[in-house]
């Protein structure tokens, strides 16, 4: 039997989601004590968590972002990716100082599991804007060396597609009005939980 296409993947059960949140929390705790991510053996976990999948781990404290790190493409088994990204979000996000032990108990951990990015085909910026699905699509924008991504959760603060795209350009290091024939955009969806 052929593997399921990525867009037909089953969502993770509540039990599997809870396992990933636990791994993320233990990896951050391990980082506070040992200065490195928790080493997990994928064989200790159910099959869906051993699949190569890309993830992002977002940390919040008191409703404020405290760190967010992840991969756009699958580089490791999902359970390993989550352990490494949780550690990196806590201690290696360049926007924040490393997490302190005093912050650990207040931490909210959110995990987003990504579908493989798919290239979008468009003839202009307005054509692209017409294809973007607010609240659904995460986007990766590239032009030359400039590259940035927004997870679908960013739609909560930027619900207008034009604003979403303009802010994504700025995140990629481009002016908000930038457009050129060499712009590439990929879309992906996420399964998010906390």
Secondary structure, DSSP 8 states (H G I E B T S, - for coil): -----GGG-----HHHHHHHHHHHHHHHHHHHHHSS-----GGGS-HHHHSB-EEEEEEEETTEEEEEEE-SS--SBHHHHHHHHHHHHHHT-TTS----GGGGGGEEEEEEEE---EE---SSHHHHHHH--TTT-EEEEEETTEEEEE-GGGGGT--SHHHHHHHHHHHTTS-TT---TT-EEEEE-EEEE-
